[in-house]
Amino acid sequence: MKIVLIQFIFIAALLVSFEGLAQYGYGGYGGGYGYGRGYSSRSQFPDTPRKPLTPDKIAEEQTKWMDKKLKLTDEQSLSVETANLDYALRLNDYQEAFMKSHATTRPSPQEIQQVRTTVEKWQAERETKFQSILTPEQWEIYQKKKKSMPHTSG
């Protein structure tokens, strides 16, 4: 009788453990095809915060994107990278100064509008540089695809 009871407990424990795997996906809480958590291939460890990209890296990624989409010449690539780096550095410096000056206070709507105006002005200046660097065909392609360029707001 004891053997039957032990076998019954063992089978019940086994079924419960399989039910837990089915609920959260194979492998436990880390993800999978289970219910409640959705599909995830991420590990069970929390994400480590990423370091923000440097202006150099942002300019590099934007230039690579433009090289790929617009098939830039070497000379164009160098000019585009210079324009992207100038813009990224200005934006970074402006952001750091703004964050420092508003470390303990919330910016007013007027200040936020001033930031938008400044950034839009710098974007327009960069666009003017791009237009002078690119051929008319490249400029047309850029205008159609620029919203997908990395690290831009459109």
C-alpha positions as a Markdown table, in Angstrom:
| # | Residue | x | y | z |
|---|---|---|---|---|
| 1 | Met | 0.0 | 0.0 | 0.0 |
| 2 | Lys | 2.8 | 2.4 | 0.8 |
| 3 | Ile | 4.5 | 1.8 | -2.6 |
| 4 | Val | 1.2 | 2.6 | -4.4 |
| 5 | Leu | 0.8 | 5.8 | -2.3 |
| 6 | Ile | 4.5 | 6.9 | -3.0 |
| 7 | Gln | 3.9 | 6.1 | -6.8 |
| 8 | Phe | 0.7 | 8.2 | -6.7 |
| 9 | Ile | 2.5 | 11.2 | -5.0 |
| 10 | Phe | 5.4 | 10.9 | -7.5 |
| 11 | Ile | 3.0 | 10.9 | -10.5 |
| 12 | Ala | 1.0 | 13.8 | -9.1 |
| 13 | Ala | 4.2 | 15.8 | -8.4 |
| 14 | Leu | 5.4 | 15.1 | -12.0 |
| 15 | Leu | 2.1 | 16.3 | -13.5 |
| 16 | Val | 2.2 | 19.5 | -11.4 |
| 17 | Ser | 5.7 | 20.2 | -12.6 |
| 18 | Phe | 4.7 | 19.7 | -16.3 |
| 19 | Glu | 1.7 | 21.9 | -15.8 |
| 20 | Gly | 4.0 | 24.7 | -14.6 |
| 21 | Leu | 6.2 | 24.3 | -17.6 |
| 22 | Ala | 3.2 | 24.5 | -19.9 |
| 23 | Gln | 1.9 | 27.7 | -18.3 |
| 24 | Tyr | 5.2 | 29.7 | -18.5 |
| 25 | Gly | 6.8 | 28.1 | -21.5 |
| 26 | Tyr | 9.5 | 25.4 | -21.5 |
| 27 | Gly | 12.3 | 26.3 | -19.1 |
| 28 | Gly | 10.2 | 28.1 | -16.5 |
| 29 | Tyr | 9.7 | 31.9 | -16.2 |
| 30 | Gly | 12.4 | 32.9 | -18.7 |
| 31 | Gly | 10.0 | 32.9 | -21.6 |
| 32 | Gly | 8.9 | 30.5 | -24.3 |
| 33 | Tyr | 5.5 | 29.8 | -25.9 |
| 34 | Gly | 3.7 | 29.7 | -22.5 |
| 35 | Tyr | 0.7 | 31.6 | -21.3 |
| 36 | Gly | 0.7 | 34.9 | -19.5 |
| 37 | Arg | 4.2 | 35.9 | -20.3 |
| 38 | Gly | 4.1 | 35.8 | -24.1 |
| 39 | Tyr | 7.0 | 34.6 | -26.3 |
| 40 | Ser | 10.4 | 35.8 | -25.2 |
| 41 | Ser | 13.8 | 34.5 | -26.0 |
| 42 | Arg | 15.4 | 36.7 | -23.3 |
| 43 | Ser | 17.2 | 35.2 | -20.3 |
| 44 | Gln | 15.9 | 35.1 | -16.8 |
| 45 | Phe | 18.2 | 37.9 | -15.8 |
| 46 | Pro | 17.0 | 41.5 | -15.8 |
| 47 | Asp | 18.2 | 43.7 | -18.6 |
| 48 | Thr | 21.3 | 45.7 | -17.8 |
| 49 | Pro | 20.8 | 49.3 | -18.7 |
| 50 | Arg | 22.4 | 50.3 | -22.0 |
| 51 | Lys | 24.9 | 53.1 | -22.1 |
| 52 | Pro | 23.5 | 56.0 | -24.2 |
| 53 | Leu | 25.1 | 56.3 | -27.7 |
| 54 | Thr | 27.8 | 58.8 | -28.1 |
| 55 | Pro | 27.4 | 61.5 | -30.8 |
| 56 | Asp | 30.3 | 59.8 | -32.7 |
| 57 | Lys | 28.3 | 56.5 | -32.8 |
| 58 | Ile | 25.1 | 58.2 | -33.7 |
| 59 | Ala | 26.8 | 60.0 | -36.6 |
| 60 | Glu | 28.5 | 56.8 | -37.7 |
| 61 | Glu | 25.2 | 54.9 | -37.7 |
| 62 | Gln | 23.4 | 57.6 | -39.6 |
| 63 | Thr | 26.2 | 57.8 | -42.2 |
| 64 | Lys | 26.2 | 54.0 | -42.7 |
| 65 | Trp | 22.4 | 54.2 | -43.2 |
| 66 | Met | 22.8 | 56.9 | -45.8 |
| 67 | Asp | 25.7 | 55.0 | -47.5 |
| 68 | Lys | 23.5 | 52.0 | -47.8 |
| 69 | Lys | 20.3 | 53.7 | -48.9 |
| 70 | Leu | 21.9 | 56.3 | -51.2 |
| 71 | Lys | 25.0 | 54.6 | -52.4 |
| 72 | Leu | 27.2 | 57.6 | -51.5 |
| 73 | Thr | 30.6 | 58.1 | -53.1 |
| 74 | Asp | 33.6 | 58.3 | -50.7 |
| 75 | Glu | 33.7 | 62.1 | -50.9 |
| 76 | Gln | 29.9 | 62.3 | -50.2 |
| 77 | Ser | 30.2 | 59.9 | -47.3 |
| 78 | Leu | 32.9 | 62.0 | -45.7 |
| 79 | Ser | 30.8 | 65.2 | -46.1 |
| 80 | Val | 27.7 | 63.5 | -44.8 |
| 81 | Glu | 29.5 | 62.1 | -41.8 |
| 82 | Thr | 30.9 | 65.6 | -41.0 |
| 83 | Ala | 27.4 | 67.0 | -41.2 |
| 84 | Asn | 26.0 | 64.2 | -39.1 |
| 85 | Leu | 28.7 | 64.5 | -36.5 |
| 86 | Asp | 28.3 | 68.3 | -36.2 |
| 87 | Tyr | 24.6 | 67.9 | -35.7 |
| 88 | Ala | 25.0 | 65.1 | -33.2 |
| 89 | Leu | 27.6 | 67.0 | -31.2 |
| 90 | Arg | 25.5 | 70.2 | -31.1 |
| 91 | Leu | 22.4 | 68.3 | -30.1 |
| 92 | Asn | 24.3 | 66.4 | -27.3 |
| 93 | Asp | 25.8 | 69.6 | -25.9 |
| 94 | Tyr | 22.4 | 71.3 | -26.0 |
| 95 | Gln | 20.7 | 68.4 | -24.3 |
| 96 | Glu | 23.4 | 68.1 | -21.6 |
| 97 | Ala | 23.1 | 71.9 | -20.8 |
| 98 | Phe | 19.3 | 71.8 | -20.8 |
| 99 | Met | 19.2 | 68.8 | -18.5 |
| 100 | Lys | 21.8 | 70.4 | -16.1 |
| 101 | Ser | 19.8 | 73.6 | -16.0 |
| 102 | His | 16.6 | 71.7 | -15.3 |
| 103 | Ala | 17.9 | 69.1 | -12.9 |
| 104 | Thr | 15.5 | 70.1 | -10.2 |
| 105 | Thr | 12.8 | 72.0 | -12.1 |
| 106 | Arg | 10.3 | 71.1 | -14.8 |
| 107 | Pro | 10.7 | 73.1 | -18.0 |
| 108 | Ser | 8.0 | 75.5 | -18.9 |
| 109 | Pro | 5.9 | 75.0 | -22.1 |
| 110 | Gln | 7.8 | 78.0 | -23.6 |
| 111 | Glu | 11.1 | 76.4 | -22.8 |
| 112 | Ile | 10.0 | 73.2 | -24.5 |
| 113 | Gln | 8.9 | 75.1 | -27.5 |
| 114 | Gln | 12.3 | 76.9 | -27.6 |
| 115 | Val | 14.0 | 73.5 | -27.6 |
| 116 | Arg | 11.8 | 72.3 | -30.5 |
| 117 | Thr | 12.5 | 75.5 | -32.5 |
| 118 | Thr | 16.3 | 75.2 | -32.0 |
| 119 | Val | 16.4 | 71.5 | -32.9 |
| 120 | Glu | 14.2 | 72.1 | -36.0 |
| 121 | Lys | 16.5 | 74.9 | -37.1 |
| 122 | Trp | 19.6 | 72.6 | -36.7 |
| 123 | Gln | 17.8 | 69.9 | -38.6 |
| 124 | Ala | 17.0 | 72.3 | -41.4 |
| 125 | Glu | 20.6 | 73.4 | -41.6 |
| 126 | Arg | 21.7 | 69.8 | -41.8 |
| 127 | Glu | 19.1 | 69.1 | -44.5 |
| 128 | Thr | 20.5 | 72.1 | -46.5 |
| 129 | Lys | 24.0 | 70.6 | -46.2 |
| 130 | Phe | 22.7 | 67.2 | -47.4 |
| 131 | Gln | 21.0 | 68.8 | -50.4 |
| 132 | Ser | 24.2 | 70.4 | -51.5 |
| 133 | Ile | 26.1 | 67.1 | -51.1 |
| 134 | Leu | 23.7 | 64.7 | -52.7 |
| 135 | Thr | 22.7 | 64.3 | -56.3 |
| 136 | Pro | 19.1 | 65.2 | -57.2 |
| 137 | Glu | 18.3 | 61.4 | -57.4 |
| 138 | Gln | 19.9 | 60.7 | -54.0 |
| 139 | Trp | 18.1 | 63.7 | -52.5 |
| 140 | Glu | 14.7 | 62.4 | -53.7 |
| 141 | Ile | 15.5 | 58.9 | -52.2 |
| 142 | Tyr | 16.6 | 60.5 | -49.0 |
| 143 | Gln | 13.4 | 62.6 | -48.7 |
| 144 | Lys | 11.3 | 59.4 | -49.1 |
| 145 | Lys | 13.3 | 57.3 | -46.6 |
| 146 | Lys | 14.7 | 59.7 | -44.0 |
| 147 | Lys | 12.0 | 58.9 | -41.4 |
| 148 | Ser | 13.6 | 55.4 | -41.1 |
| 149 | Met | 17.1 | 56.9 | -40.5 |
| 150 | Pro | 18.4 | 55.8 | -37.1 |
| 151 | His | 18.3 | 58.2 | -34.1 |
| 152 | Thr | 16.1 | 60.8 | -35.8 |
| 153 | Ser | 12.7 | 62.1 | -34.9 |
| 154 | Gly | 11.7 | 62.3 | -38.5 |
